Amino acid sequence: MKFEKQNESFLSRLQNAYSELSSNNRKLADFISENIDEVILLSAVDVAKHVGVSESTVVRFAQSLGYLGYPDLKQDLIKFYREQMTPDKKFQAYLKSIQNNNKFYSKIANQEIEYLQQSVATIDDDVIDQAAKLIIEANHRYVYTTSGSNDALARNLDFRLNRFRLRTTAIYDSGVRMFERFPQFTPNDFIIIYSFYKPRADHIAIMDFLKKRKIPNLLITDSLTPAIVENADIVLFARRGPFGVFHSHIIPMAITNALLVAVAQKLGNLALDALEDLDLIRQQYNNDN
C-alpha cells in the first residue's frame, strides 16, 4: 500500500498500513515501533541485522509507508521522538498500560525492580569510581538541571555532598539567567548535569560550553541525542524503561546514591568526621532540623 507524503507520524502511517504488510515488513514494523529511541541512531544496515532481513527490505519497507527511503523515515522518527511524546502523552500511555489492574503498587514496584535489574547492564562501576574521584578533586562542584521534577535529584546530590564538606552548588536557572552562571565555571571545577527525555536547548548549550572550555563534567541521562551526549566527558546512562511511557526517578536516584557511596568510601574518615561534626553542632545548638 503506497502513501503520498503527508503530515502523518510514523505510527499513524504504520497503523493504516499494518494489515497489508508482508511478514518481514511486520517484523520491521514491530521492531521499529517498540525501539524508536534506539532506531533513530541506527542505519538501515543495523536495523536489517537486528531484525534478520536484508538492507533492501528495510528500504522497501520505508517506501511502502510512503517515505522516499530509510533516511526519510528516520527523520520522521526523530521528529516524533522530539515533539510528539510530551509528558501528558507519556502519562496517558502509562495509565493505559496498567488499566484493568487495581494492584497498582505491586505492578509499579515489580516494574521498577525490572528496570533496576536492566540498569546493572548499562552502568559501569568503573565510571562511577571515576566520577567520584573527580567530584572529590574538584575545587567546586555544580549540579545542574532545569527546574521541574528533576529538582529532587539535584537537591539531594547537592545536600549530601555539602554534608561531606564538599562545597557544591545546585543550579536550576534557564535561558539568560543560566548564561550568567557560565563565567563561574573553571577547569578546576566539576559539573554534574541531569538531563532526561528530550534535551532542552539549555542542556545542549551548557554541554557545548563545557566542552569548549574544557571543564570536566558528568552527564546523567536517558537520552541518546548526539548533540548532548557527544560533548560529555563522562556519561551514566539511566535508561528508565521503554520509550514513550511515564518514568519515575528510581534509576537516576539509584545512580546518585551509588555516586554518593563511592565518594564517601574514597573520603573515608573525612566523611565520617564531617557527619560527626554536624551532629555535635546540632547537639550544641539543640537544632534537630
Secondary structure, 3 states (H helix, E strand, C coil): CCCCCCCCCHHHHHHHHHHHCCHHHHHHHHHHHHCHHHHCCCCHHHHHHHHCCCHHHHHHHHHHCCCCCHHHHHHHHHHHHHHHCCHHHHHHHHHHHCCCCCCHHHHHHHHHHHHHHHHCCCCCHHHHHHHHHHHHHCCCEEEECCCCCCHHHHHHHHHHHHHCCCCEEEECCCHHHHHCCHHHCCCCCEEEEEECCCCCHHHHHHHHHHHHHCCCEEEEECCCCHHHHCCCCEEEECCCCCCCCCCCCHHHHHHHHHHHHHHHHHHCHHHHHHHHHHHHHHHHHCCCC
